[in-house]
Amino acid sequence: MTTSLKILAAAAALAVLAGCERPPVDGVQFGYRGTGMVQVYNPRTVARQQPLNVVPEALPTVPDEGPRAREIYQNVQVLGDLSAANFIRLMTAITQWVSPEQGCNYCHNPANLADDSVYTKVVARKMLQLTQNVNANWKSHVADTGVTCWTCHRGKPVPEYVWFTAPPQDLKSNFIGDKAGQNTPAKTVGYASLPFDPFTPYLRDALPIRVNGRAPLPGPEGANNRSSIQQAEHTYALMMHMSSGLGVNCTYCHNTRSISEWTSSPPTRVTAWYGIRMVRDINVNYIEPVTNVFPANRLGELGDVAKTHCATCHQGAYKPLYGNGSLLKAHPELTVPPKAAAPKAAALGRILFAVNRSELNAEGRAAIRRAAAQLTADQALKVDISGFADQTGSADKNLELARQRAVAVREALKAAGVPEARINLRKPEFVIGGTADDSRRVDIIPAT
């Protein structure tokens, strides 16, 4: 072999080895023997992760006595029931967790603390509500450890791990065809050929996450079956993100004997199932609603706001902060009783339609996502779907159009993962008085 060939062979060998874990590597049996359920850990990686997962020391507690925060300070919309002393304690802690270098002025106008002109103050208020909601209503994922601002921020004003919706492929001058969001180098999927945006379909929208179909042929049970090869690749892209975001391999949630089988999967798969829906709830109901508050430089290429995924909290650890605590016990004000955190509104959603049309528009689909997230958060909640019709013109035609619109909303909720048994389709009604929009609407309301 010539010297040149030897050099090339050595370089190729190094390239192959660069993609492997350098020994020693630890393996921990995670399931029954013979199932191949072993978690592989690199001690060097864990050692590098440890300093990033240190929980800061909690501030000394203060008595919950004296005047309430809303009695002392103006424009306290979320934490007004705290004592003034506890309110200051929490604000001090949040400054340490989120903006230790910028200080209080990162969210406040120093000349007028009640002023809402600093956009970060409006966002922070919504994020406090987000945190309370997670701690109160998503114990199925966060248990009693819960989360605080530190869980995601770790001393940074913007969490390190966030995502924006990826722009679609520019097809104007493309002569090689539509890549369907694949075959583009992206860190999100480990630079594989998989779809590089696994977040929009599943962590904002509520598309089915599966590889195998539930029905062999199209029909009543298979009408919404999206289990094509392309859909499977989207699912694998999401799984790759979850694996890297938690620093684990597939067997953390799956039995290799049968990846899709729930009965032989470990409990962590159920925890992850709730986690996906929790992240979707966060993105749809807490983060996207404040999109217009952010300046243009904080938005993505498509004008969307930075959103959360698994890595936002986990940051490479199988449990955020390796389960060392989230400071929630030191700050119980960051959770509230479930009923207070997620009240059942008079209407979970109101969907408006165009004249003589029964198709959902973009605003209607967004309303469906929000309603589905609330139904996922409250598994006991059932809804009535009420369609409304105009009294002018043909009564039969108007009532049939109202029924078709209600059916469209029901099918969209089912596609978003809401079981049909929790959806009651009510008889269409005529609108008495009201505006034109009132007669072209479908309401999603808690079932009576």
BELHU-V733931 format. One record per residue. N is the residue number from 0. RES is the residue in one small letter. PHI is phi in degrees with one decimal (999 if undefined). PSI is psi in radians with two decimals (999 if undefined). Layout:
n=<N/N>
res=<RES/RES>
phi=<PHI/PHI>
psi=<PSI/PSI>
This chain:
n=<0/1/2/3/4/5/6/7/8/9/10/11/12/13/14/15/16/17/18/19/20/21/22/23/24/25/26/27/28/29/30/31/32/33/34/35/36/37/38/39/40/41/42/43/44/45/46/47/48/49/50/51/52/53/54/55/56/57/58/59/60/61/62/63/64/65/66/67/68/69/70/71/72/73/74/75/76/77/78/79/80/81/82/83/84/85/86/87/88/89/90/91/92/93/94/95/96/97/98/99/100/101/102/103/104/105/106/107/108/109/110/111/112/113/114/115/116/117/118/119/120/121/122/123/124/125/126/127/128/129/130/131/132/133/134/135/136/137/138/139/140/141/142/143/144/145/146/147/148/149/150/151/152/153/154/155/156/157/158/159/160/161/162/163/164/165/166/167/168/169/170/171/172/173/174/175/176/177/178/179/180/181/182/183/184/185/186/187/188/189/190/191/192/193/194/195/196/197/198/199/200/201/202/203/204/205/206/207/208/209/210/211/212/213/214/215/216/217/218/219/220/221/222/223/224/225/226/227/228/229/230/231/232/233/234/235/236/237/238/239/240/241/242/243/244/245/246/247/248/249/250/251/252/253/254/255/256/257/258/259/260/261/262/263/264/265/266/267/268/269/270/271/272/273/274/275/276/277/278/279/280/281/282/283/284/285/286/287/288/289/290/291/292/293/294/295/296/297/298/299/300/301/302/303/304/305/306/307/308/309/310/311/312/313/314/315/316/317/318/319/320/321/322/323/324/325/326/327/328/329/330/331/332/333/334/335/336/337/338/339/340/341/342/343/344/345/346/347/348/349/350/351/352/353/354/355/356/357/358/359/360/361/362/363/364/365/366/367/368/369/370/371/372/373/374/375/376/377/378/379/380/381/382/383/384/385/386/387/388/389/390/391/392/393/394/395/396/397/398/399/400/401/402/403/404/405/406/407/408/409/410/411/412/413/414/415/416/417/418/419/420/421/422/423/424/425/426/427/428/429/430/431/432/433/434/435/436/437/438/439/440/441/442/443/444/445/446/447>
res=<m/t/t/s/l/k/i/l/a/a/a/a/a/l/a/v/l/a/g/c/e/r/p/p/v/d/g/v/q/f/g/y/r/g/t/g/m/v/q/v/y/n/p/r/t/v/a/r/q/q/p/l/n/v/v/p/e/a/l/p/t/v/p/d/e/g/p/r/a/r/e/i/y/q/n/v/q/v/l/g/d/l/s/a/a/n/f/i/r/l/m/t/a/i/t/q/w/v/s/p/e/q/g/c/n/y/c/h/n/p/a/n/l/a/d/d/s/v/y/t/k/v/v/a/r/k/m/l/q/l/t/q/n/v/n/a/n/w/k/s/h/v/a/d/t/g/v/t/c/w/t/c/h/r/g/k/p/v/p/e/y/v/w/f/t/a/p/p/q/d/l/k/s/n/f/i/g/d/k/a/g/q/n/t/p/a/k/t/v/g/y/a/s/l/p/f/d/p/f/t/p/y/l/r/d/a/l/p/i/r/v/n/g/r/a/p/l/p/g/p/e/g/a/n/n/r/s/s/i/q/q/a/e/h/t/y/a/l/m/m/h/m/s/s/g/l/g/v/n/c/t/y/c/h/n/t/r/s/i/s/e/w/t/s/s/p/p/t/r/v/t/a/w/y/g/i/r/m/v/r/d/i/n/v/n/y/i/e/p/v/t/n/v/f/p/a/n/r/l/g/e/l/g/d/v/a/k/t/h/c/a/t/c/h/q/g/a/y/k/p/l/y/g/n/g/s/l/l/k/a/h/p/e/l/t/v/p/p/k/a/a/a/p/k/a/a/a/l/g/r/i/l/f/a/v/n/r/s/e/l/n/a/e/g/r/a/a/i/r/r/a/a/a/q/l/t/a/d/q/a/l/k/v/d/i/s/g/f/a/d/q/t/g/s/a/d/k/n/l/e/l/a/r/q/r/a/v/a/v/r/e/a/l/k/a/a/g/v/p/e/a/r/i/n/l/r/k/p/e/f/v/i/g/g/t/a/d/d/s/r/r/v/d/i/i/p/a/t>
phi=<999/-71.5/-61.5/-62.4/-64.8/-62.1/-64.3/-64.3/-65.1/-64.6/-64.2/-64.8/-63.6/-64.0/-63.5/-66.4/-66.1/-64.0/-88.9/-107.1/-79.5/-75.8/-66.3/-82.4/-126.9/-95.3/-123.2/-121.9/-65.3/-115.6/-144.6/-62.6/-61.6/91.7/-92.4/73.5/-91.5/-127.9/-90.3/-103.7/-124.5/-98.2/-56.0/-69.2/-64.9/-62.0/-63.0/-69.2/-75.4/-55.1/-63.5/-82.3/-121.2/-87.0/-85.4/-65.6/-70.5/-72.9/-68.5/-57.5/-72.5/-129.9/-62.7/-88.4/-143.3/93.5/-63.6/-79.1/-58.4/-69.1/-81.8/-102.4/-113.6/-90.5/61.4/-94.5/-96.9/-113.5/-113.3/-65.7/-80.1/-70.2/-64.6/-57.7/-66.6/-68.9/-61.5/-64.3/-60.7/-67.1/-60.7/-65.1/-64.9/-62.1/-60.6/-68.6/-76.6/-111.1/-137.1/-63.7/-86.8/-79.0/77.7/-61.7/-69.7/-63.6/-117.8/-123.6/-81.3/-61.0/-80.1/-156.9/-64.3/-80.9/-70.7/-102.3/-72.0/-82.1/-60.4/-64.5/-69.2/-63.9/-65.0/-60.5/-60.7/-67.1/-69.6/-64.0/-65.4/-58.8/-62.1/-62.1/-64.0/-61.4/-68.2/-88.7/-115.5/-123.4/-63.8/-61.0/-114.7/-93.9/52.6/-90.7/-66.5/67.1/-136.9/-134.4/-57.6/-63.1/-52.8/-98.0/-82.2/50.8/84.1/-117.7/-57.6/-115.0/-52.4/-66.4/-112.4/-139.8/-144.7/-119.5/-63.2/-74.2/-66.0/-70.9/-64.8/-79.7/-97.7/-61.2/-122.3/-92.0/-109.9/-107.5/98.0/-78.8/-80.8/54.9/75.0/-116.4/54.8/-128.7/-55.9/-149.6/-64.1/-56.7/-121.8/63.1/59.2/-84.8/-85.9/-70.8/-54.5/-87.1/-123.1/-84.8/-94.8/-57.8/-67.0/-117.6/-103.3/-124.3/-79.6/-122.9/-72.2/-61.2/-105.1/-162.0/-110.0/-97.9/-74.1/-89.0/-138.8/-72.5/-133.5/-60.8/160.3/-54.6/-91.2/-112.4/-62.5/-102.2/-75.8/-108.6/-87.2/-81.6/-60.8/-63.0/-64.6/-60.4/-67.8/-60.9/-62.9/-63.0/-62.8/-63.5/-63.3/-63.4/-62.4/-62.8/-63.6/-71.9/-64.6/-102.6/67.4/-131.9/-103.8/-59.0/-73.3/-65.6/-122.6/-127.9/-90.6/-66.5/-63.7/-155.0/-57.0/-84.9/-76.5/-75.2/-66.1/-107.8/-85.7/-73.4/-58.6/-61.5/-68.1/-65.5/-59.0/-67.0/-58.4/-67.8/-62.0/-60.0/-71.9/-65.5/-62.2/-62.2/-60.3/-60.7/-66.7/-79.6/-100.1/-126.7/-92.0/-59.9/-62.0/-104.3/-54.5/-69.6/-77.6/-76.9/-71.4/-59.7/-71.6/-100.5/-104.1/-81.3/-60.7/-95.5/80.6/-96.3/-85.4/-65.1/-121.4/-96.9/-143.7/-60.3/-68.6/-58.0/-92.6/-75.0/50.6/87.8/-108.9/-60.9/-126.7/-52.5/59.0/53.0/70.6/-78.4/114.5/-123.4/72.4/-66.5/-62.5/-80.6/-135.7/-63.3/-67.2/-86.1/-137.1/-139.8/-55.4/-51.1/-64.2/-77.0/-76.9/-136.9/-65.0/-80.3/-71.7/-59.7/-139.5/-76.6/-171.2/-128.6/-108.3/-100.6/-121.8/-74.2/-60.5/61.7/-123.4/-123.6/-86.8/-75.3/-95.2/-60.8/-65.5/-65.5/-66.3/-64.7/-64.0/-62.9/-61.6/-65.9/-64.9/-63.8/-64.6/-67.0/-67.4/-69.4/-68.2/-118.7/-69.0/-87.1/-81.5/-118.0/-130.1/-103.7/-105.1/-114.7/-99.7/-123.0/-129.9/-82.8/-82.5/-84.4/81.1/-73.1/-63.6/-62.7/-65.5/-66.3/-66.0/-66.7/-64.3/-63.3/-66.2/-61.5/-65.8/-64.1/-63.7/-61.5/-67.8/-60.4/-65.0/-67.1/-65.4/-63.0/-64.2/-85.0/103.9/-87.6/-61.1/-62.7/-63.4/-98.3/-121.7/-110.1/-89.0/-87.6/-66.2/-57.9/-127.3/-82.8/-88.4/-103.2/75.2/84.0/-96.0/-62.1/-62.2/-58.6/-89.8/-125.5/-131.0/-130.0/-101.8/-106.9/-127.0/-57.6/-65.1/-100.3>
psi=<2.32/2.87/-0.70/-0.76/-0.68/-0.72/-0.75/-0.70/-0.73/-0.72/-0.70/-0.71/-0.72/-0.67/-0.70/-0.80/-0.47/-0.44/0.04/2.80/2.22/2.25/2.77/2.61/2.36/2.49/2.35/2.13/2.25/-0.18/-2.95/2.59/2.45/-0.10/-0.15/0.29/1.51/2.25/2.25/2.21/2.43/1.98/-0.56/-0.68/-0.77/-0.70/-0.67/-0.54/-0.52/-0.85/-0.40/-0.14/0.54/2.28/2.18/2.71/2.39/2.58/2.64/2.48/2.74/2.66/2.45/1.25/2.91/-3.05/2.65/2.76/-0.70/-0.32/-0.37/-0.70/2.65/2.63/0.68/1.76/-0.34/-0.73/0.49/-0.37/-0.18/2.65/2.69/-0.65/-0.76/-0.58/-0.81/-0.68/-0.79/-0.74/-0.66/-0.75/-0.76/-0.66/-0.71/-0.61/-0.59/-0.78/1.07/-0.50/-0.68/-0.50/-2.87/-0.52/-0.12/-0.53/-0.21/2.56/1.96/-0.41/-0.34/1.69/-0.39/-0.17/2.40/0.27/-0.38/2.01/-0.56/-0.43/-0.75/-0.73/-0.77/-0.67/-0.76/-0.63/-0.54/-0.73/-0.66/-0.84/-0.75/-0.71/-0.78/-0.82/-0.54/-0.65/-0.05/0.69/-0.38/-0.31/-0.80/-0.11/-2.53/-0.14/-0.76/-2.95/2.76/3.14/-0.58/-0.57/-0.74/-0.67/-0.73/0.76/0.18/2.36/-0.64/2.18/2.51/-0.60/1.78/3.04/2.69/2.71/2.26/2.39/2.56/2.88/2.36/1.95/0.11/-0.74/0.47/2.12/0.15/0.04/3.01/2.12/-0.06/0.64/0.24/3.11/0.66/2.11/2.17/2.35/-0.50/-0.51/0.53/0.53/0.48/3.13/0.08/2.85/2.28/-0.03/1.40/0.05/-0.78/-0.78/-0.50/-0.55/-0.01/-1.01/3.04/0.86/2.64/2.39/1.76/2.84/-0.76/2.51/2.67/-0.23/2.48/-0.51/2.76/2.63/-2.88/-0.67/-0.35/0.17/-0.61/0.35/1.93/0.50/0.94/3.05/-0.70/-0.73/-0.66/-0.69/-0.64/-0.72/-0.78/-0.61/-0.75/-0.73/-0.65/-0.71/-0.79/-0.69/-0.84/-0.61/-0.52/-0.10/0.63/2.97/3.14/-0.54/-0.02/-0.52/-0.23/2.58/2.15/-0.29/-0.64/1.67/-0.69/-0.23/2.10/-0.61/-0.39/0.16/2.66/2.87/-0.43/-0.42/-0.67/-0.74/-0.73/-0.64/-0.80/-0.61/-0.71/-0.78/-0.54/-0.80/-0.71/-0.73/-0.76/-0.85/-0.75/-0.71/-0.21/-0.64/-0.89/-0.62/-0.31/0.30/-0.78/-0.20/-0.51/2.55/2.85/-0.59/-0.18/0.07/2.85/-3.08/-0.54/0.16/0.25/2.78/2.72/2.33/3.00/2.71/-2.95/-0.70/-0.34/-0.76/-0.75/-0.72/0.81/0.02/2.41/-0.50/2.40/2.30/0.43/0.53/0.30/0.04/2.69/0.20/0.10/-0.64/-0.55/-0.26/1.20/-0.26/-0.21/0.21/2.76/2.84/2.44/-0.70/-0.59/-0.53/-0.58/1.23/2.58/1.91/2.83/-0.59/2.24/-0.36/2.57/2.06/2.17/2.55/2.74/2.84/2.25/0.38/2.65/0.19/2.51/2.38/-3.06/-0.74/-0.65/-0.70/-0.63/-0.70/-0.64/-0.75/-0.74/-0.75/-0.73/-0.66/-0.71/-0.69/-0.57/-0.68/-0.56/1.62/-0.27/-0.16/2.30/2.74/2.67/2.38/2.00/2.10/2.54/2.60/2.72/2.53/-0.26/2.64/-2.75/2.06/-0.78/-0.74/-0.72/-0.74/-0.66/-0.69/-0.70/-0.66/-0.75/-0.68/-0.72/-0.69/-0.70/-0.69/-0.75/-0.79/-0.62/-0.68/-0.71/-0.74/-0.44/0.05/0.10/2.14/2.51/-0.48/-0.31/0.13/2.11/2.09/1.95/2.79/2.36/2.64/2.66/2.56/2.23/1.94/-2.77/-3.09/3.09/-0.65/-0.63/-0.55/0.02/0.78/2.80/2.24/2.42/1.93/2.65/2.37/2.46/999>
